[in-house]
């Protein structure tokens, strides 16, 4: 797993793993907050939309995927017990970002970005 420290307005993603399939991660599980007690999913949910887009952009880039700007993002609900968002980049490609409460993130895609709305 590739470790990152992506700080966007006070929130961070502790790790990011690229994936190229559209399926759900078979090893995803409900997680506890980070060792320092921070619930990164809760912090991401309370971010302003532009801060959340910047955080997702960093996760996509750290997963070594191309994206110049996240133009839309939407909470996708739980995915195998973890919080998930769909995001759309300026080039039209969509990504699924699954984030555990401890900050571990998995970027999957590109995926269909239907229903993703700009916030």
RARA-V689913 format. One record per backbone hydrogen bond with DSSP energy under -0.5 kcal/mol. CO is the residue of the C=O (numbers start at 1). NH is the residue of the N-H. If there is no record, write none. Layout:
# RARA-V689913
co=CO nh=NH
co=CO nh=NH
This chain:
# RARA-V689913
co=2 nh=16
co=5 nh=7
co=6 nh=8
co=6 nh=13
co=8 nh=11
co=11 nh=8
co=12 nh=14
co=13 nh=6
co=14 nh=4
co=15 nh=105
co=16 nh=2
co=17 nh=107
co=19 nh=109
co=25 nh=28
co=34 nh=37
co=38 nh=34
co=38 nh=40
co=39 nh=43
co=40 nh=44
co=41 nh=45
co=42 nh=46
co=43 nh=47
co=44 nh=47
co=48 nh=51
co=48 nh=52
co=49 nh=53
co=50 nh=54
co=51 nh=55
co=52 nh=56
co=53 nh=57
co=54 nh=58
co=55 nh=59
co=56 nh=60
co=57 nh=61
co=58 nh=62
co=59 nh=63
co=60 nh=65
co=61 nh=64
co=69 nh=71
co=69 nh=90
co=72 nh=88
co=74 nh=86
co=77 nh=84
co=79 nh=82
co=82 nh=79
co=83 nh=99
co=84 nh=76
co=84 nh=77
co=85 nh=97
co=86 nh=74
co=87 nh=95
co=88 nh=71
co=88 nh=72
co=89 nh=92
co=93 nh=89
co=94 nh=110
co=94 nh=111
co=95 nh=87
co=95 nh=97
co=96 nh=98
co=96 nh=108
co=97 nh=85
co=97 nh=99
co=98 nh=106
co=99 nh=83
co=100 nh=103
co=101 nh=34
co=101 nh=40
co=103 nh=15
co=104 nh=100
co=105 nh=17
co=106 nh=98
co=106 nh=108
co=107 nh=19
co=108 nh=96
co=111 nh=94
co=113 nh=116
co=117 nh=73
